[in-house]
Amino acid sequence: MKKLLSTTILAAAFTMAGAQTYLDPNAPLESRVQDALSRMTLHEKVQLLHAQSKFTSAGVPRLGIPELKMADGPHGCRAEIEWNSWNYANWTNDSIVAFPSLTCLASTWNRDLSRLYGDKVSEEFAYREKDIMLGPGTTIARCPFNGRSFEYMGEDPYLAGEMAVPYIQGAQKNGVACCLKHFFLNNHEVNRMTVNVNVSERAVEEIYLPAFEKCVKESGLWTMMGSYNKWLNVHCCQNDSLLNGILKKRWGFDGAVISDWGGTHNTWEAAHGGLDIEMGSFTNGMTADKSQGYNTYFLADPFEKLVREGKIPEAVLNDKAARVLRTIFRTAMNPNKVRGKLCTDDHYDVCRQVGEEGIVLLKNGNIEKMKESILPLDASRYNRILVVGDNAVRNMSQGGGSSELKTKRDISPLEGLKAIYGDKIDFAQGYYAGRPMYAHVEELDPEKQAELKKEALEKAKQADLIIFIGGMNKNHQQDCEGGDRQTYELSYGQNELIAELAKVQPNIVAVMFAGNPYATPWIDKVKALVQCWYLGSESGKALANVVSGKVNPSGKLPITFAKQMKDYPCFQYGEEGYPGVHDQVYYKEGIYVGYRHFDTRKVQPRFPFGYGLSYTTFKYGKPTIAGNTVSVAVTNTGKREGKEVVQFYVGDVKCSVDRPVKELKGFEKVSLAPGETKTVSYTISPRDLQFFDEATHEWKSEPGKFKIYVGASELDIRGAVDYTL
């Protein structure tokens, strides 16, 4: 309230002295920006361009222009960090709702739900008085080892872009800027600060840029975060070709580029390379070492000196300052910015809905014979249900690096199952995964592991059914920033534990929490497999609702699950392909990332992209085409209401260059009652038929025949039509 009154008084004083356009919220945005810019000193402009604390950049106090306050996302507003250190401030009023991971959101294939997610999560940022949410992320899942894949939206640029756009729109309508990350090629965490990515121009244009481009052009994105790695041997946070050439000039981005924390390395390149706000360069701030204060940042005193000496044109400074002012007027000085709210019922409801729709049922008995399905779990058939696994009781909002969240409450999987199945539930931990730690791995006691395993096997003898709840977690070298996984297998002896449990009790439902695919050597030994990603505060309730049948699963995979690690293309070129040699990594697979590789190179996956089962069945009619529009009727032929994701893929029958068999170009999620039929349509756009021609450096389509495939997954094609260009 005091801040509001002081701003009002200041505005009134300026009005008496003369018209202050920048203080008029009804004035055109650019008029406000230019007016404010004209009133600022050179030093004040420079002050806008770098951190003044760990998570704020300065405003212009003399003019009543507030600072920008940032916080990590994208799954919730991170606990308050101290002004000048990486320590948590230990506030008692900064607990929030942990929303599901973005891999889970992508698995919903539900644009409306994504918009709702962005709306609700941004309300929590607004309530915490944050202006910029550091997320979402649309980095492509190239490697199944990437420690941050859970923060992104899968392996396909079309799906990632389609799901990120409504998220951003839902958030920014509330006056909270999204900072899309990490731009770009941050496809693994090992050597992320130094590695240079060598990748073909075609792969850049067809795989790694499109989701970012879609967000810039269709969502009205306000801020973008550069990535740590290099491209063309220049760090992406200060890369002229990327930030000026592609983002600002080609795409017309008018917002601010923010560095990742510590991602800036050079004043000259930062000045000319398109960076607008430098964050986290010297993490000692002004506490331990005053010589490393915020004024020593690359875009602080060193940059100001070069401008004053005429070595860098003031126009460069003005462009950066204008972009920051634009961001401030859109957020901190936006009169329509919502007050927000925290931990409300509607936030938990959306959290649960995203979790329920993002859960993917990968196996349920014999897929061909619905009568052999073990799910949904009928409590009347089982007297003793044993839940086994560390993830049944672990808070998976903790850990993970910058996405770690401090929650007001969490419902664990065990609690959720007990709420439905009551005293029939017994629990054995089975294995211990250690504490969530950043950059370190806890050394585990083998004797303790043996005891936990023995207990689980003993209890299994008395059980009628086992629900194994395992997978990965937010520990270092699992799903966590700053490191990658070391193996495609599940850790902590889980594979062996599942196999031994199956010898005692064959009725096993495996439930896996993970942000990446993993090996499933036990797949034939379990009756069902449920993929949960990370479900946030409502984990237990979302899982229990799907397992019990209260909710019909409708999630579809946004990534391909391979049978074995070597099936992924990034591992087929030795260390040059991953994680790199001498700080150089080579994307020799080119455009053949994810299902494009598995499909075109005829590598059979364990579970294909777009795959997911239901408790009901759907029948597809014969697709038809009229002009550029393909339509197909879909009928729910089962006895339960359910949602189906209808997927449209485009394949070029004959082309002068090598192209994937087919690529996702459209999808729609429809809800159908038993016996109900709906028609789903997709309209072909010119870009859907094009490839990037490296000879001309342009997008190109060649006349000829195309196939438009309609499927329930990338491999489950239900029909196709011909299209001639």
C-alpha positions in Angstrom: 0.0 0.0 0.0 2.9 2.4 0.9 4.5 1.7 -2.5 1.2 2.4 -4.3 0.7 5.7 -2.5 4.3 6.9 -3.1 3.9 6.1 -6.8 0.6 8.0 -6.9 2.1 11.0 -5.2 5.2 10.9 -7.4 3.0 10.7 -10.5 1.0 13.7 -9.3 4.1 15.7 -8.7 5.4 15.0 -12.2 2.1 15.9 -13.7 2.2 19.3 -12.1 5.7 19.8 -13.4 4.7 18.8 -17.0 3.2 15.9 -18.9 4.9 12.6 -18.1 3.9 10.3 -20.8 5.7 7.3 -19.3 3.5 7.5 -16.2 0.3 7.4 -18.2 -0.8 3.8 -18.4 -3.2 4.6 -21.1 -0.6 6.1 -23.5 0.8 3.9 -26.3 3.5 1.6 -25.0 6.2 3.0 -27.4 5.3 6.6 -26.4 5.9 5.6 -22.8 9.2 3.9 -23.6 10.6 6.8 -25.6 9.4 9.4 -23.1 11.1 7.6 -20.2 14.2 7.1 -22.2 14.5 10.8 -23.0 14.4 11.7 -19.3 17.1 9.2 -18.2 20.8 9.9 -17.8 23.3 7.6 -19.6 24.2 6.0 -16.2 20.5 5.3 -15.4 20.1 3.6 -18.8 23.1 1.3 -18.0 21.7 0.5 -14.6 18.7 -1.1 -16.2 20.9 -3.7 -18.0 22.4 -5.7 -15.1 21.5 -7.3 -11.8 21.3 -5.4 -8.6 20.7 -8.6 -6.6 20.4 -12.3 -7.2 17.0 -12.0 -8.8 16.3 -8.3 -9.5 17.5 -5.7 -12.0 17.4 -2.0 -11.2 14.7 0.4 -12.2 15.1 4.2 -12.2 14.1 5.4 -8.6 14.4 9.1 -9.5 11.7 8.7 -12.1 9.5 6.3 -10.1 10.3 3.4 -12.4 10.5 0.2 -10.3 13.0 -2.7 -10.5 12.2 -6.0 -12.2 11.7 -8.9 -9.9 12.3 -12.3 -11.2 11.9 -15.9 -9.9 12.6 -19.3 -11.2 9.8 -21.3 -12.7 8.3 -22.9 -14.7 6.4 -25.3 -12.4 5.9 -22.8 -9.6 7.4 -19.7 -7.9 10.6 -20.7 -6.2 11.2 -20.0 -2.5 12.6 -16.5 -1.8 16.4 -16.2 -2.3 18.5 -13.9 -0.2 19.2 -10.5 -1.8 22.8 -11.1 -2.2 23.5 -14.8 -1.9 22.3 -18.2 -3.2 20.9 -19.0 0.3 17.2 -19.4 0.8 15.8 -16.5 2.8 13.8 -18.9 5.0 10.6 -16.8 4.8 7.5 -18.4 6.3 5.1 -17.0 3.7 6.6 -18.1 0.4 5.2 -21.6 0.2 3.3 -22.3 -3.1 1.6 -24.9 -5.3 4.0 -27.1 -7.2 2.4 -27.6 -10.6 3.3 -30.7 -12.7 6.5 -30.7 -14.8 6.4 -29.4 -18.4 6.9 -32.9 -19.7 3.6 -33.8 -17.9 1.9 -30.8 -19.4 3.2 -31.7 -22.9 1.8 -35.2 -22.3 -1.7 -33.8 -22.0 -1.7 -32.6 -25.6 -4.3 -30.2 -24.4 -3.9 -26.5 -25.4 -6.7 -25.3 -23.2 -5.2 -27.0 -20.2 -1.8 -25.4 -21.0 -3.4 -21.9 -21.1 -5.1 -22.6 -17.7 -1.7 -23.8 -16.3 0.0 -20.5 -17.4 -2.9 -18.5 -15.9 -2.8 -20.2 -12.5 0.9 -20.5 -12.0 1.4 -16.8 -13.0 -1.2 -15.8 -10.4 1.2 -17.2 -7.7 4.1 -15.3 -9.2 2.0 -12.1 -9.2 1.0 -12.6 -5.5 4.7 -13.0 -4.7 5.2 -9.7 -6.4 7.3 -11.1 -9.3 7.4 -9.5 -12.7 9.2 -12.2 -14.7 8.7 -16.0 -14.5 11.8 -17.8 -15.7 10.1 -20.3 -17.9 8.6 -22.1 -19.7 11.2 -24.2 -21.7 11.0 -25.5 -25.2 14.5 -27.0 -25.5 14.2 -30.2 -27.6 14.7 -33.5 -25.9 17.6 -34.8 -28.0 19.3 -37.0 -25.3 17.5 -39.1 -22.7 20.3 -38.3 -20.2 19.6 -34.6 -20.1 19.1 -33.6 -16.5 16.7 -30.8 -17.4 14.4 -32.6 -19.9 11.6 -32.6 -17.3 11.5 -28.8 -17.6 10.9 -29.0 -21.3 8.1 -30.2 -23.7 9.5 -33.2 -25.5 11.3 -34.1 -28.7 9.0 -32.6 -31.3 9.2 -28.8 -32.1 5.6 -28.6 -33.3 4.1 -30.1 -30.1 6.5 -28.1 -27.9 5.5 -24.8 -29.6 1.8 -25.6 -29.7 1.8 -26.3 -25.9 4.0 -23.4 -24.9 2.1 -20.7 -26.8 -1.1 -20.9 -24.7 0.9 -21.2 -21.5 2.7 -17.9 -22.3 -0.6 -16.2 -23.3 -2.3 -17.4 -20.1 0.5 -16.1 -18.0 1.2 -12.7 -19.7 -2.4 -11.7 -19.7 -1.9 -11.4 -15.9 1.0 -9.0 -16.3 3.7 -11.5 -15.5 6.3 -11.9 -18.2 7.4 -15.4 -19.4 11.1 -15.8 -20.0 11.3 -18.6 -22.5 14.3 -20.8 -22.2 17.0 -21.9 -22.9 17.7 -20.2 -26.3 19.1 -22.5 -27.7 20.7 -26.0 -28.1 21.0 -26.5 -24.3 20.3 -30.2 -24.9 22.4 -31.6 -22.2 23.9 -30.4 -18.9 27.5 -31.9 -19.0 29.9 -29.1 -19.8 27.0 -26.8 -20.4 29.0 -23.6 -19.7 31.7 -24.3 -22.3 30.5 -26.8 -24.9 30.1 -25.6 -28.5 27.3 -27.2 -30.5 28.1 -28.2 -34.1 24.8 -28.7 -35.9 23.7 -28.4 -39.5 21.8 -25.4 -40.6 18.9 -27.6 -41.6 18.6 -29.2 -38.2 18.7 -25.7 -36.6 15.9 -24.5 -38.7 13.7 -27.6 -38.7 14.3 -29.0 -35.2 15.8 -26.5 -32.7 14.4 -23.1 -33.6 10.7 -23.7 -34.6 9.2 -23.9 -31.1 11.0 -20.7 -30.0 9.9 -19.0 -33.2 6.3 -20.0 -32.7 6.3 -18.6 -29.2 7.8 -15.3 -30.3 5.4 -14.8 -33.2 2.2 -16.2 -31.8 2.3 -15.7 -28.0 3.7 -12.1 -27.9 6.6 -13.3 -25.7 8.0 -10.5 -23.5 11.4 -12.0 -22.4 13.8 -14.7 -23.6 16.6 -16.4 -21.7 19.9 -17.2 -23.5 21.5 -20.6 -22.9 24.9 -21.3 -21.4 26.4 -23.3 -24.3 28.0 -21.9 -27.5 26.8 -22.0 -31.1 29.2 -21.0 -33.9 31.8 -20.8 -31.1 30.1 -17.9 -29.4 28.1 -18.2 -26.1 24.4 -18.0 -26.8 23.8 -15.3 -24.2 25.9 -12.9 -26.3 25.6 -14.4 -29.8 24.9 -11.8 -32.4 23.8 -14.3 -35.1 21.3 -15.8 -32.7 20.0 -12.9 -30.7 20.2 -10.0 -33.2 20.1 -11.9 -36.5 17.4 -14.5 -35.8 15.5 -13.4 -32.7 15.3 -9.6 -33.1 15.7 -8.9 -36.8 14.2 -12.0 -38.5 11.5 -12.8 -35.9 10.8 -9.2 -34.8 11.1 -9.8 -31.1 10.7 -6.5 -29.2 11.2 -7.8 -25.7 14.3 -8.2 -23.5 16.9 -11.0 -23.7 18.0 -12.0 -20.2 21.2 -14.0 -19.6 21.1 -17.3 -17.8 22.8 -16.7 -14.4 26.5 -16.6 -15.1 26.1 -17.0 -18.9 27.8 -13.7 -19.8 31.5 -13.7 -20.5 32.6 -10.5 -22.3 31.6 -6.9 -22.4 32.1 -6.3 -26.1 30.2 -9.4 -27.2 27.4 -8.8 -24.7 27.1 -5.3 -25.9 27.0 -6.1 -29.6 25.5 -9.6 -29.3 22.0 -8.8 -28.3 22.0 -9.3 -24.6 19.7 -6.8 -22.7 19.8 -7.9 -19.0 22.9 -9.5 -17.5 22.2 -11.7 -14.4 24.3 -13.7 -12.0 27.8 -13.0 -13.5 29.6 -12.7 -10.2 27.9 -14.6 -7.5 29.8 -13.1 -4.6 27.9 -9.9 -5.1 28.9 -7.3 -2.5 29.0 -9.5 0.6 32.2 -11.6 0.5 34.1 -9.6 -2.0 33.2 -5.9 -2.7 35.6 -5.8 -5.6 33.1 -8.1 -7.4 30.0 -5.9 -7.0 27.2 -5.6 -9.4 28.8 -2.4 -10.9 31.6 -4.7 -12.2 29.2 -6.7 -14.4 30.1 -6.8 -18.1 27.0 -4.6 -18.9 27.7 -2.3 -16.0 30.7 0.0 -15.5 32.8 -1.6 -18.3 30.0 -1.1 -20.8 29.3 2.5 -19.7 33.0 3.3 -20.1 33.0 2.1 -23.7 29.8 4.1 -24.5 31.2 7.3 -22.9 34.5 6.9 -24.9 32.5 6.6 -28.1 33.7 3.0 -28.7 30.2 1.7 -28.6 27.4 3.8 -30.1 24.8 5.2 -27.6 22.2 3.8 -30.0 23.2 0.3 -28.8 22.6 1.3 -25.2 19.3 3.0 -26.0 18.0 -0.1 -27.8 18.8 -2.3 -24.7 17.3 0.2 -22.3 14.2 0.6 -24.4 13.6 -3.2 -24.3 14.0 -3.3 -20.6 11.6 -0.3 -20.2 9.1 -2.1 -22.4 9.3 -5.1 -20.1 8.8 -2.9 -17.0 5.7 -1.2 -18.5 4.3 -4.6 -19.4 4.8 -6.0 -16.0 5.8 -3.9 -12.9 4.1 -0.7 -14.2 1.2 -2.5 -15.9 -2.1 -1.2 -14.3 -3.8 -4.4 -15.3 -1.3 -6.7 -13.6 -3.3 -9.0 -11.3 -2.8 -9.0 -7.6 -2.6 -12.8 -7.8 -3.4 -15.4 -5.2 -1.6 -18.3 -3.6 -2.4 -21.9 -2.8 -6.1 -21.6 -3.6 -8.5 -24.4 -4.4 -8.7 -23.6 -8.1 -4.9 -23.7 -8.3 -4.8 -27.2 -6.7 -7.6 -28.2 -9.1 -5.6 -27.2 -12.2 -2.6 -28.9 -10.7 -4.5 -32.1 -10.3 -6.2 -31.9 -13.8 -2.8 -31.5 -15.5 -1.5 -34.4 -13.6 -4.4 -36.6 -14.5 -4.3 -35.8 -18.2 -0.5 -36.0 -18.4 -0.2 -39.5 -16.9 0.4 -41.9 -19.7 -0.8 -45.5 -19.4 2.0 -47.5 -21.3 0.9 -51.0 -20.5 -2.3 -52.6 -19.2 -2.3 -56.4 -19.5 -2.5 -57.6 -23.0 -3.3 -54.6 -25.1 -5.1 -56.8 -27.7 -7.4 -58.2 -25.0 -9.1 -55.6 -22.9 -10.4 -58.3 -20.6 -6.9 -59.0 -19.4 -6.4 -55.4 -18.2 -5.5 -55.0 -14.5 -6.4 -51.3 -14.5 -8.5 -49.6 -13.3 -7.9 -51.3 -10.0 -11.0 -52.9 -8.6 -10.6 -52.9 -4.8 -13.1 -55.7 -4.4 -10.7 -58.1 -6.1 -7.8 -57.5 -3.7 -7.6 -57.8 0.1 -4.0 -56.9 0.5 -2.3 -54.3 -1.7 1.4 -53.7 -1.1 2.9 -50.4 -2.2 6.7 -50.6 -2.8 9.1 -47.8 -3.6 10.9 -44.7 -2.4 8.9 -42.5 -4.7 5.7 -43.5 -3.0 6.7 -41.2 -0.1 9.2 -38.8 -1.6 8.5 -35.1 -2.1 9.6 -34.7 -5.7 9.2 -31.0 -5.6 12.4 -30.9 -3.7 15.7 -31.0 -5.7 16.2 -30.5 -9.4 18.2 -27.4 -9.2 16.6 -24.0 -10.0 13.2 -25.6 -10.4 13.1 -26.7 -6.8 9.9 -25.7 -5.0 8.8 -25.1 -1.4 5.2 -26.3 -1.2 2.5 -25.5 1.3 1.3 -29.1 1.1 1.8 -32.2 -1.0 -0.2 -35.4 -1.3 2.2 -38.3 -1.8 1.3 -41.3 -4.0 1.0 -43.5 -0.8 -1.4 -41.0 0.8 -3.5 -40.8 -2.4 -3.8 -44.5 -2.7 -4.6 -44.9 1.0 -7.4 -42.3 0.6 -9.1 -44.7 -1.9 -8.1 -48.2 -0.8 -7.8 -47.6 2.9 -6.6 -50.3 5.2 -5.9 -52.7 2.2 -2.8 -50.7 1.6 0.5 -51.7 3.2 3.9 -50.1 2.4 7.5 -51.2 2.1 10.1 -48.7 0.9 12.1 -51.4 -1.0 15.0 -49.1 -1.7 16.5 -45.8 -0.6 17.4 -43.1 -3.1 19.1 -40.6 -0.8 18.5 -36.9 -0.2 17.9 -34.5 -3.1 21.3 -32.8 -3.6 22.6 -30.4 -6.2 25.9 -31.3 -7.8 26.5 -34.1 -5.3 25.3 -37.7 -4.9 24.7 -39.1 -1.4 26.7 -42.3 -0.8 24.2 -45.0 0.0 24.6 -47.7 2.6 24.4 -51.1 0.9 23.3 -52.8 4.1 20.4 -50.5 4.4 19.4 -51.2 0.8 19.6 -54.9 1.4 17.3 -54.6 4.5 14.7 -52.5 2.6 14.7 -55.0 -0.2 14.4 -58.0 2.1 11.4 -56.3 3.9 9.6 -55.7 0.6 10.1 -59.3 -0.6 8.8 -60.6 2.7 5.7 -58.4 2.6 5.1 -59.3 -1.1 4.5 -62.9 0.0 1.3 -61.8 1.8 0.1 -59.4 -0.9 -2.6 -60.0 -3.6 -1.2 -57.1 -5.7 1.9 -54.9 -5.7 2.0 -51.3 -6.8 5.6 -50.5 -7.4 6.2 -46.7 -7.3 9.7 -45.8 -8.5 11.5 -44.3 -11.4 13.8 -41.3 -11.1 13.8 -38.3 -8.8 15.3 -34.8 -8.6 18.7 -35.9 -7.3 22.0 -35.1 -9.0 22.5 -37.4 -12.0 18.8 -38.1 -12.1 16.4 -35.3 -13.2 18.4 -32.3 -12.0 20.1 -29.2 -13.4 23.8 -29.2 -13.6 24.3 -32.9 -14.4 23.1 -35.7 -16.6 22.1 -39.3 -16.0 24.9 -41.8 -16.1 22.9 -44.8 -17.4 19.7 -45.6 -19.3 18.8 -48.1 -16.5 16.8 -47.2 -13.4 19.1 -46.6 -10.4 19.1 -47.9 -6.8 18.6 -51.5 -7.9 15.1 -51.0 -9.0 15.3 -53.3 -12.0 16.5 -56.2 -9.9 13.9 -55.5 -7.2 11.0 -55.5 -9.7 12.2 -58.8 -11.1 12.4 -60.4 -7.7 9.1 -59.1 -6.6 7.5 -60.6 -9.7 8.8 -64.0 -8.7 6.8 -63.7 -5.5 3.7 -61.9 -6.8 3.1 -61.6 -10.5 0.3 -59.0 -10.1 2.4 -55.9 -10.3 1.4 -52.4 -11.4 4.6 -50.4 -12.1 4.2 -46.6 -11.6 7.2 -44.5 -12.7 8.0 -40.9 -12.0 10.6 -39.6 -14.4 11.3 -36.7 -16.8 13.2 -38.9 -19.2 12.7 -42.3 -20.8 14.4 -45.3 -19.3 15.0 -49.0 -19.9 12.3 -51.5 -19.0 13.9 -55.0 -18.9 11.1 -56.1 -16.6 8.3 -55.0 -18.9 7.1 -58.6 -19.4 7.0 -59.2 -15.7 4.5 -56.5 -14.8 0.9 -56.3 -15.6 0.7 -52.6 -16.1 3.1 -49.6 -16.5 2.0 -46.1 -15.6 4.2 -43.1 -16.6 3.7 -40.2 -14.2 6.5 -37.6 -14.9 6.4 -35.2 -11.9 2.9 -34.4 -10.8 3.4 -31.6 -8.3 1.4 -31.0 -5.1 -1.5 -33.2 -6.1 0.7 -36.2 -7.1 -1.1 -38.7 -4.9 -4.6 -37.6 -5.8 -3.9 -37.5 -9.6 -2.3 -40.9 -9.5 -5.0 -42.5 -7.4 -7.8 -41.1 -9.5 -6.2 -42.7 -12.6 -5.3 -46.0 -11.0 -8.8 -46.4 -9.5 -10.6 -45.4 -12.7 -12.2 -42.3 -11.4 -10.3 -40.6 -14.2 -9.7 -42.3 -17.6 -6.1 -41.9 -18.6 -5.6 -39.8 -21.8 -1.9 -38.8 -21.8 0.3 -39.4 -24.8 4.1 -39.6 -24.9 5.9 -36.4 -26.0 9.1 -38.4 -26.3 10.1 -41.8 -27.6 10.9 -44.6 -25.2 13.7 -46.8 -26.8 14.3 -50.4 -25.9 17.9 -49.7 -25.2 20.2 -46.7 -24.9 22.1 -47.3 -28.1 18.9 -47.0 -30.1 19.0 -43.2 -29.6 20.9 -41.4 -32.4 22.9 -39.2 -30.1 24.8 -42.3 -28.8 25.7 -43.6 -32.2 28.6 -41.3 -32.9 30.7 -42.0 -29.8 31.6 -39.1 -27.4 31.5 -36.7 -30.3 27.8 -37.2 -30.4 27.4 -37.0 -26.7 28.6 -35.3 -24.5 31.3 -33.9 -26.8 35.1 -34.0 -27.1 37.3 -31.0 -26.1 34.2 -28.9 -25.6 32.9 -29.6 -29.0 29.7 -31.7 -29.5 28.5 -32.8 -33.0 24.8 -33.4 -33.8 25.6 -35.8 -36.6 22.1 -37.2 -36.7 21.0 -33.8 -38.1 17.2 -33.6 -38.3 16.7 -37.2 -37.2 15.9 -36.6 -33.6 13.3 -38.6 -31.6 10.7 -40.4 -33.6 12.0 -39.0 -36.9 15.0 -41.3 -36.3 13.1 -44.3 -35.0 10.5 -44.2 -37.8 12.8 -43.4 -40.8 15.7 -45.6 -39.8 13.2 -48.4 -38.9 14.3 -48.8 -35.2 11.5 -50.3 -33.2 10.9 -48.3 -30.0 9.6 -49.7 -26.7 6.9 -47.1 -26.8 6.5 -44.6 -29.7 6.0 -40.9 -29.7 2.3 -40.0 -29.2 1.5 -43.3 -27.6 -0.8 -43.8 -24.6 -3.6 -46.2 -23.6 -7.1 -45.6 -22.3 -9.7 -47.6 -20.3 -12.0 -47.3 -23.3 -11.5 -47.8 -27.1 -11.7 -45.5 -30.0 -12.6 -46.3 -33.6 -11.3 -44.0 -36.4 -13.3 -43.6 -39.6 -11.8 -43.3 -43.0 -10.1 -39.8 -43.3 -11.3 -37.5 -46.1 -9.8 -34.5 -47.7 -11.5 -31.4 -49.1 -9.2 -28.8 -50.4 -6.5 -28.4 -47.8 -8.5 -29.8 -44.9 -8.3 -33.4 -43.7 -11.2 -34.7 -41.5 -11.8 -37.9 -39.6 -14.6 -39.2 -37.5 -13.7 -40.7 -34.2 -16.0 -42.8 -32.1 -15.8 -44.0 -28.5 -16.6 -47.7 -28.8 -16.1 -48.6 -25.2 -18.2 -48.2 -22.0 -16.3 -45.3 -20.4 -16.1 -41.6 -21.2 -12.6 -40.8 -22.5 -10.4 -38.4 -24.3 -8.4 -39.2 -27.4 -5.6 -37.3 -29.1 -6.0 -37.4 -32.8 -2.6 -36.9 -34.5 -1.9 -35.7 -38.0 1.4 -36.4 -39.7 2.7 -35.2 -43.1 5.0 -37.3 -45.3 6.7 -36.2 -48.5 6.4 -39.2 -51.0 9.3 -38.1 -53.2 11.8 -35.3 -52.5 15.2 -34.2 -53.8 16.5 -34.3 -50.2 16.3 -36.9 -47.4 13.2 -36.3 -45.3 11.6 -38.2 -42.4 8.9 -40.7 -43.2 6.4 -38.3 -41.5 6.3 -35.4 -39.1 3.7 -34.2 -36.7 1.8 -31.1 -38.1 -1.5 -31.2 -36.3 -3.4 -32.7 -33.3 -6.6 -32.3 -31.4 -7.7 -33.7 -28.1 -11.4 -34.7 -28.0 -13.6 -35.9 -25.2 -16.1 -38.6 -26.1 -18.9 -40.2 -24.2 -19.6 -44.0 -24.8 -21.0 -44.3 -28.3 -20.3 -40.7 -29.2 -18.7 -39.6 -32.5 -16.9 -36.4 -33.3 -15.2 -35.2 -36.4 -11.7 -33.8 -36.1 -10.1 -31.7 -38.8 -6.7 -30.4 -39.7 -5.9 -27.8 -42.3 -2.6 -28.1 -44.2 -0.5 -25.0 -44.2 2.3 -24.2 -46.7 5.0 -24.6 -44.1 3.7 -28.1 -43.2 5.0 -29.3 -46.6 8.3 -27.5 -46.6 11.9 -28.4 -45.7 14.8 -26.1 -45.2 17.1 -26.0 -48.2 20.7 -25.5 -47.2 21.6 -24.6 -50.8 19.4 -21.5 -50.9 19.1 -21.0 -47.1 15.3 -20.9 -47.5 12.3 -22.9 -46.7 11.2 -24.8 -49.8 8.4 -27.2 -50.9 8.6 -29.3 -54.1 5.5 -30.1 -56.2 4.4 -33.6 -55.9 2.5 -36.1 -53.8 2.3 -36.0 -50.0 0.7 -38.4 -47.5 -1.4 -37.0 -44.6 -1.5 -39.7 -41.9 -4.1 -39.9 -39.1 -3.0 -41.8 -36.1 -3.5 -42.5 -32.4 0.3 -42.4 -32.1 3.3 -42.0 -34.4 3.2 -45.7 -35.2 -0.5 -46.4 -34.7 -1.7 -45.0 -38.0 -5.5 -45.4 -38.5 -5.7 -43.9 -42.0 -4.1 -41.7 -44.7 -5.1 -39.5 -47.6 -3.1 -38.3 -50.6 -2.4 -34.6 -51.2 -0.9 -33.2 -54.3 1.0 -29.9 -54.3 
